[in-house]
């Protein structure tokens, strides 16, 4: 299993509803679990030292990320984060935000970007709606299934 395969496996795991995953291919083994160490996804790998055909992926030892507490929304439907990442309201610091409070959004329109492992993932509206509240600040970390928008379906 090469580095690209491992990155893809992590991406798929982040988007899934699985809490734990263990994959073994030959002597290579990778385990991932969600919801431990303060909500941070933990990834561990092991590979035999004698294997010289590829270098095993580095084990990422991350400290728990402090995620701001989100107050319960007053009313409306919630759009949750589909993955773990960093929330960005616009495609670049100089660009206007994709949406603002009061914006009317069509199905398929980009709401924000979530960056995970240097990959920018656009989050699109799954239905027509009006943005009532944005629960996350630009540049803040978000967890899987964390509320990010309060909307009113149209």
C-alpha positions in Angstrom: 0.0 0.0 0.0 1.6 3.3 -1.1 1.2 6.8 0.4 -1.5 7.8 -2.2 -3.6 4.7 -1.2 -3.2 5.6 2.5 -4.4 9.2 1.9 -7.4 7.9 -0.1 -8.2 5.4 2.7 -8.1 8.2 5.3 -10.3 10.5 3.1 -12.9 7.7 2.7 -12.8 7.0 6.4 -13.4 10.7 7.2 -16.4 10.8 5.0 -17.9 7.5 6.3 -19.9 6.9 9.4 -17.5 4.3 10.6 -16.0 4.7 14.1 -13.2 2.2 13.7 -11.3 0.7 10.7 -8.4 -1.8 10.5 -6.8 -2.8 7.2 -4.1 -5.4 6.9 -2.3 -6.0 3.5 0.5 -8.5 3.8 2.7 -7.3 6.6 1.4 -3.7 6.4 -1.3 -2.8 8.8 -3.2 0.5 9.4 -5.8 1.2 12.1 -8.1 4.3 12.4 -10.7 5.2 15.0 -12.9 8.2 15.6 -14.2 9.7 18.8 -11.1 9.1 21.0 -8.6 11.5 22.4 -11.0 14.3 22.5 -12.7 13.6 19.2 -9.5 13.5 17.1 -9.2 10.7 14.6 -6.3 8.5 15.5 -4.2 6.8 12.8 -1.6 4.1 13.6 0.5 2.2 11.1 3.0 -0.6 11.2 5.2 -2.1 8.6 8.1 -4.5 8.7 11.5 -2.8 8.8 13.1 -5.2 6.3 10.7 -4.1 3.5 12.7 -1.8 1.2 10.3 -1.3 -1.7 8.5 1.6 0.0 8.7 3.8 3.1 5.8 3.4 5.4 3.6 6.5 5.9 4.7 8.6 8.8 2.6 8.1 11.9 0.9 11.4 12.7 0.8 12.0 16.4 -1.5 15.0 16.8 -2.5 16.7 19.9 -6.3 17.0 20.5 -7.7 20.0 18.7 -9.7 22.5 20.7 -13.0 23.0 19.0 -15.1 25.9 20.0 -18.3 25.0 21.7 -21.3 25.7 19.5 -24.4 26.9 21.2 -27.6 25.1 20.2 -29.3 26.8 17.3 -32.6 28.6 17.9 -34.6 27.1 15.0 -34.2 25.8 11.5 -32.5 22.8 9.8 -28.9 22.1 10.4 -26.1 21.4 7.8 -23.4 19.3 9.5 -19.8 19.0 8.5 -19.3 15.9 6.3 -15.7 15.5 7.4 -13.0 16.6 9.8 -11.0 19.6 8.5 -10.5 23.4 8.6 -13.5 25.6 7.7 -13.0 28.3 5.1 -15.8 30.6 4.1 -14.2 31.7 0.8 -11.9 30.3 -1.9 -9.1 32.7 -0.9 -8.5 35.4 1.7 -9.1 38.1 -0.9 -12.4 36.6 -2.2 -15.9 37.2 -0.9 -17.5 34.5 1.2 -19.5 31.8 -0.6 -22.5 32.5 1.6 -23.5 35.0 4.3 -26.3 35.1 6.8 -29.4 35.9 4.8 -28.1 34.4 1.5 -30.4 32.3 -0.6 -28.7 29.1 -1.8 -29.6 26.7 -4.6 -29.1 23.0 -4.5 -25.5 22.2 -5.5 -24.2 25.7 -4.7 -20.9 25.8 -2.7 -21.4 26.7 0.9 -17.8 26.6 2.2 -14.5 24.7 1.8 -13.2 22.1 4.3 -9.5 21.5 4.1 -8.2 18.1 5.1 -4.7 16.9 4.5 -4.0 19.9 2.1 -7.0 18.9 0.0 -9.7 21.6 -0.5 -13.1 19.9 -0.4 -16.1 22.0 -1.4 -19.3 21.5 0.7 -22.4 21.9 -1.5 -26.0 22.5 -0.5 -28.1 19.4 -0.7 -31.3 21.4 -1.1 -32.5 25.0 -1.8 -32.2 27.0 1.5 -31.7 30.4 3.2 -28.7 30.8 5.5 -30.0 31.7 9.0 -26.8 31.3 11.0 -23.2 30.4 10.4 -21.9 28.5 13.4 -18.2 28.3 12.6 -15.6 31.1 12.3 -13.3 31.2 9.2 -10.1 29.1 9.7 -11.6 27.1 12.6 -11.3 23.3 12.9 -14.4 21.3 12.5 -15.2 17.7 13.5 -17.2 15.2 11.6 -21.0 15.8 11.9 -20.4 19.1 13.7 -23.2 21.7 12.9 -21.8 24.4 10.6 -24.9 26.1 9.3 -28.5 26.8 10.4 -30.7 27.0 7.4 -34.4 27.3 6.4 -35.4 24.9 3.6 -37.1 26.6 0.6 
